[in-house]
Amino acid sequence: MNVYFIYSLMTIDSASKPLHTPELMQFGISYISSFLKQQGHQTKLIVLSRVLGRRNRNIIDKHLLRFKPKLICFTAISSEYQFITGMAKYIKSRYPDIYLLVGGPHVTLNPDKILLDDFDALCIGEGEYAVLELVSQLEKGNVPSSIPNLWIKDGSNIEKKPPRPFIKNLDSLPFPDRDMWQEWIEERPGSKHSVLLGRGCPFQCAYCCNHALKKAAPGTYVRFRSPDKIIEEIKEIVTKFPNQREIYLEVESFGINKKWAKQLCFKLEGLNKKLSQPLTYGANLRITPNSDLESLFAACKRCNFRFVNIGLESGSQRVRREILKRNYSNEDIINAAALAKKHGLEIHLFNMIGIPGETPADFKETIKVNRKCLPDSHFTSIFFPYPGTDLYFLCKKRGLLKKSLDTEMERTKAALDLPEFTRKQILKNYIWFDYNVYKGHKPIYEILARVFLSKIRSKSFLNHSLRRLSHFVFLKQLRSVLTKK
C-alpha cells in the first residue's frame, strides 16, 4: 500500500530543498517508514513549512496526485500542530478517501484535544506496530478498529485502545529510512548524519516531555541499542554517503550507562581504524552529581569524538533544583567542562533564559558559569512552555498564559512576560549573551557578529529576510562566522 508522511519545519531556506543537513531528519516517522517498507509497502515524504503559505497546497497536490496514497501519517511538535491541522483540513476536503493519522509527542501528551480536528485517528506512543496494523486493515478494505496505541473515530464516537508496551528490543527494528529524505536535502559544508542510540530518558526535567511520555505505555522506557547494531548502521551510512565525515550520536545522555557507552566507544575506535578517513563524533551528556567522567572522556577521545553537548540550562542552582528539577552543582558543570577540554573535546553548552520564577540575578549566574567554562559554542534559547510538560502547567497555574502562545519565533522570542523578569529584559539578555560571556576571550568582531545574529533571530521580519537573501556572498560569509563551532 502507498503511504505518505508529512513533516513540517518552522523555517526553511527553500521550498524544494528545505533541509540543509541530514541531521535534521525526524527519527519517529523514519523508523515507521522503514518498518513499513520491510513489510513490502511503499512510502514517501512531504516536507512543508508555514512560511510557504498557500504554496504548501501546491506541493501537497503535486505529490498526492502522483503517488495516490491510501494513508497519510502526520507528526508535529506542539508549535507546529496548528499548521499541520490546517494542512490536514485541506487534504480531507480535497481527498476525502485518504485516511489521516497523526502522532508524535504533542499528540501523545494531549490526545483529548486532537480528534476534534480533521484526523481519522491518532497514535499514542511508539507507532511502528500500530501503523503497520492500520495499514494492513486499510489494505484489506476494512474499517480500522481495535488497534492498540490508536484512538479511532467511529462516527460520533471515539474508539480508544490502550497502548502496547514500549518496544523492548530496539535492535529488532530496521534502520531508519534515510532514502525518503534525500530529495528534500541540499547539504551545506559541515552537515552530518545522526544515528539514534536509544529511546527514553530517566530524568525528570520539568521543561521536557520525557517525564510524561514514559507514562504513555507500559514497559521499560529507557532502552539502548547494542553497540554492534549501531556500528552496522554507521557502516551503512558510510557506504551510502562516502563523503560523510561526522556522525552525531543521538541519545538523551551518552553517560547514563557508562559501561555501555565505553563499549560503544571501543567499537567506534575499531571502526575508525578500518576507514581510510576516520569519522568524528559528538553526543549529548547530562551531568549528574560527582560524575566520574575521566574514563568516559578518555574513551571518547580515543574513538575520535570532536565534541560533547552539556546542558547547563541555568547557572542558578535554585532555579535548577526548585523549578527545572535538575540536580547538580555549578562545580559539577565547571569540572566536567575542564575535564573534557583536558581530553581535547570541544564543549557546547545548552542555556535557557526566561524560565518562570527566574530573575535577572539568576541569569547573571548563567553568564558567570559560562564565563568559567568558556564553551566552544553554545545553544541558548528563550524558554517556551510546551503543552503537557510540568512547566506548562506551572505557567498555567501562575496565570502566565493569558493568551494563545506565539509560536512563530519559538525559543528566539520571549513567549512570557514574567513579573520577575520582563519580556524586554529577557530579550536584551538573549541578544547580548555572547558579548557578556566571551568579552575579553574572543575577537570583538566575532562577538558582535553573533550579537547581530541573535538580534535577527529575535525579529520575525529580519529573520525571514536574512533567509531569503542568504545567497548573497556577504551573508554567506557572515553565516560562516556566526555558525562557527
N, C-alpha and C positions, 0 to 999 in steps of 0.2 A: 504494500500500500504506500502511496505517496504522502509524506508528512512534511510540513513546513514548520520551522522555528522562527519566531520573531523576537529580536533583541533590540533594545533602544539605548542610545547614548545621548547624554545631555548636550555635549559639544562635539562638533566634528569639523574637519577641515575640507572634506569633500563628500558629496553625496554618493559617488560611485566607489570611492575608496576611503571610508570614514575612519579606519583603524590605521595607526602608524607603526604598530608593533604587534606581533603575535601574542605578546604577553597580556594583551587586553581581552583575549578570548574568554568567554564565560564558561566555567567548567560544568555547571549543572546541566545545561542543555547539550553541551558537547559529549558528556558521558551518556546521556539518554539517547542522543543521535547514534553514537557508535553501538550502543546496546541494540537499538532497532535494526541497524544495518547488519549486525551479526545474525539477526533472525530473518534476513532477506528483504527487509523493507527499504524504501528509498527516501532519503531525507535531503532537505535543502534549508538554506538560511536566508533571512532578510534582516538587514541592519537598518534601522530607522533613527531619526532624530527630530525632536520637536522644532529645532531651528529651521528645518526644511519646510515647515508649514504644509500647504496643500500638495507639495511635491511628493510627500510620503504616499499619497493615494496613487500617484502615477507609478511609483516604484512597486507598490503592492499589486496593482493591476497587471503590470508587465510580468511579474513573476508568477502570479496565480493563474493567469490565462495560459501561460506556457507549461507549467508543471501540473496544474489541476490536482491539488491535494484534497484528501478527504478529512484531514485533521490539521489544525494549526495549534502549535503549543507556544504560549507567550510566557515570558518571565520578566520581572521588573522589580527594582528596588522601590521603596516607598515613594521617593521623589519623582520617579518616572511612571508611577502607576496611573495617574490621571491621564497622561498622554497615551499610554497603552490602551486604556479603556476606550478612548476616542477612536483609536485605530480598530479595535475590536467592533465597535459600533458600526463603523463604516463597512467593514468586511461582512458583518452579519446582514446589513441592509442590502448589500450588492451581491453577496454569495451566500444566501441563507442555508444552503445544503452543506456547507463546510462546518464541521464540528470544531468548537473553540474551547480549548483547555488553557487554564492559567495556573502558574505555580511560582515558586520562589519564596524567599524568606518573608517578604511582606504579606503574601497570601497566607503562609503558614501561621503567622502571628495574628492576622486579622481576618480569619475566614468568614465571620458573620457579616462583614461589610462588602464582600466580594460578589456574591451571586445575585445581588440586586442589579449588577451590571449585565453586559451583553455576552457573558460567557455561558457555555453549556455545562461546564464542570470546573472544579478547582482541585488542585493536588496539594495535600498537606504532607510536608516532609519529603523524603527522598522519592524520586519519580521513576527510576528505571523500570521496576516491575509493574508499577501501576500503569504507566503509559503503554508498555507492551501489552498488558491485558486489555486496555482500552482499544488499542489498535486491532487486536485480534477480534474483539467483539464487533467493531465497526466494519472490519473486512468481511465478516460473515453476514453483515446486514442486520445485526441485532441492535435493539435499543440498549445502550450501555446500562449496566446495573451490577450491583453487588461487588464493586471493585475496592479492595482495601486501599486507603490513602485518598480516595476520591469522594468529594461531595458532588452529587449529580442532580441537575434539575430534572424533575419529573412532573411536567405540567406546572401547577402552582405549588407543588411540594418539592422538598429537597431531600434526597436520599443521602444520609451521612454514614459512611462506613469508617470505622476506626482504622488507624494506620497499622501496617505490618511492622515488625521490629526493624530497627536500623540494620542495614546490610553489614553482616558481621565480617565477612571475608572480602575486603576490597580488592584483593588480587584476583577474584573471580570475574571482575568486570573488565571488558576490553578497554584499551587505551582511549582517551577522549578523541573525538572526531576533530582533527585539525584541518582536514581537507575542505570542509564546508565553509571555513573562514577565509580561505585563500583569495577568493575573488573580491573580498571586502578590505584587503590589507594592501597598503602601499608603504613598505618598510622604509624607515629612516635609519641613518647611521646610529649604531648603538642599540638597535632593537634586539629583543631577546624572546625566547620561549619560556613558558612556565611549565613546571611539572608538579602536579598535586601529590604531596607526600602522604596525606591522610585527611580525615574528616573529623570535625568536632574540636572543642576546646574545653579544658577542665576549669577555667577561671570564670569569675562571676562579674566581670566589668559591667557597670551599670549603664554605660552608653552603648553597649554592644548587644546583639540579639542572641548570642550563643546561650546565655543563661535561660532564655525562653525556648529556643529551638530544641534543646536537649530534652524538653518535656513533651515534644511533639509526637514521639513514638517510644515504645518500649525498647529495651536492649541497651547495649553499650554505645554511648555517643562518641567517645573519643577513640578513634581507631587509626592505625598506621598501616601503610602498605609495606611489604617486605623490601629490603634493600635490593634483592636480586630483581624484583619486578620493576623497581624504579630505574635501575641500570638498564634493563631491557628497553624501557620506554625511551630513555635518553639516547641509546644506540639507534633506535628507530628515527628519532628526530635528526640526529647527525647524518643518517643515511638519506633522509628525505630533503634535508636542508643543509647541505655541506658547508655553506658559508656561516653557519651558526657558530658563535664564539662564546656565548654566555647563557647559562640556564638559571632561571630563578626558581628556587625550591620552595613552593608554596605550601605553607603549613602555619597554623596559628602560632606555634612557638617551636623552634628547632630543638630547644633544650628541655622539653617536657620529659622525654625519655632519653637520657644521656647515653645509655648503653646502646640503644637502637641508633641514635644519631652518630655515635662513633663507628658503629658497624657500617653505616651508610658512607661515612667519610672514607673508611678503608676501601670500600668498593669503588667509590669515585676516584680515589687515588690510583687504584689499579686500572680503571678505565682510561684515565688520562695518560698513563704510561703506554697505552696501545694506540693512542691517537697521534697523528703527525703534528697537530697543533692542539695542545691541551685546552679544555674548556675552563672557564671561570664560573664561579657560583656565588649565590647570595641567598639569604633567608632571613625571616623574622626571628627574633629572640626575645621572649618575655623574661624579664629579670625577676627573681624571687629572692627573699632574704638570705644573705650569706651563701649565695650561689658559688659553687666550686666550678669555675669556668676555665681554669688553666688548661686542663687536659682536653676539653672540648675545643677551645680556640686553637690549640696546637694541632688537633686533628683537622680542623677546618683549614688551617694554613697549609698543611701537607697535601690536601686534596685540591688546593688552588682556589679556595674561597677568596673573592675580592672584597666582599662587604657583608656586614650584618645590620639589619634594621632593629633598633631598640625603641620600645615605647616608653618614653618618659611621661608624656601626656601633660602632667602638671608638675612644676617644681615645688608646689606646696604640699607638704606631707599631710596636712589637714584635708585639703581637697581630695587627694588621692584616697586617703583612708576613709573619710566620712561620706564622700559623695561618689567617687568613681569606683570604690571597692577594689582598690589596687594596693596591695600590702608589700611595700619595700621602701627602703630609706633612700635619701639622696646620695648617701655614700655608696650604697649598692650600685646605683647607676653610674656614678663617677668612677668607681673602681672597675666596673665592667668595661667602660669606655677606655680607660687607661690600659687594661689588660688586653683588649682587642688590638689597640694600637701597638702594644708591645709585640704582638704576633703578626704585625703587618697587615691588619684588616682595617678597611675603611668603616667608619661608623656613620649611620644615618639615623637621626633621632626623630621620633614622632612627638609632636606637641599639639595641644589644643588650647584655645582661648575662648572665653565667653561661656564657661561652664556655669550652670545655675548654682549660686552660692559662692562663686569665685569673686574676689575683689581685685582691684588694681595691685594691691600689695602682694596678693597671691601670685599674680602673673609676673611680678618682678622676681619672685623666686624661680619661676621657669626660666627667665632670662639668665639669672645667676648660675643655675645648673648647666645651662647650655654653654655659657662662657667658660665654665670649668671643664666641660667635656670637649668643647670646640669640635663638634661633629663635622665630618667632611661635607655633609649636606643635611638638610632637614626637611621634614614633611609637616608643615604647620598649617592647621586648619581651624576654622571657626566652628564651634560646637553647633550641631544640628540635631534636634530631638526626633529620632526615628520612632514612629509608632510601634508599640509592642515592647519597647525597652523600659527598664526601670526609671531611667532619667526622663523619658517622655511622660510617664505617669507622675513623676515628681513635679515636672513643669506644669502639668495639668492641675495638680493639687494646689500649687502655689499661684495659680491664675496667670501664668506667663503666656499661655496660648490663647490670647484674646481674639485672634483672627486666624484665618487659614494661613498656613506656613507658605512662605515664598520659596519655591524650590528651584527657581531659575538660576540662582547663583549659590547653590548648595555648598556650604562649607568654605566659601570665599566671601560671604556677606553675612553680617550678623542677623540671624533669624529672630533673636530675642533681644529685648531691651530690658536688661536686668536692673533692679533697684540698686544693687551693689556695684554694678559695672555697666555703664550706659553703652548703648549701641555705638555712639560716637567714639567713646574711649576704646571699645573693643576694636573697632575698625582702625583707629590710629595705631594701636599697638601691633595689630596684624601687619599693617603696611610697613612699619619701621622695625620689624622683628630682626631682620638681617643686620641692620645698622647697629642695633643695641647689642647684638650677640658678637658680631665679628669686627667691630671698630677696633683698630689697632692691631688686628690679626690678619686682615686681608686687604688687598688693594682697594682704595676708596671707589675707583670706577666700577669694580665688580660689585661692591656692596650697593652702590646707588643703582646699578642696573637691576639688581634683584628687588630693591625697593620699588623701582619703576614697574617691574613685572607684577608685584603684589598690588600696586595701585590699579593696574589694568585689570587684574583678575577680580578685583572687588567692584568693578563698574561694568554692568552688562553691556552697554554700548561700546565701550572701549575694548572689552574682551572679544566681542564678536568682530569688531573692526580689525583688530590685530590678526585674527584668524583668516579673515577674508583677504588681507593684504600680505599674508605670510610668504608669498612667493617673491617679494622684493628682496634684493640682496642684503640691504641694510638690516631688515628684520630677521633674515635668516642668520646673519652674523650675531645679532643681538640675542636671538633664541639660543644659539650655541653657548653664549656666555651665561645666560640665565638658567639653562638646564644642565650646566656642567656639574658633574658629581665627583 
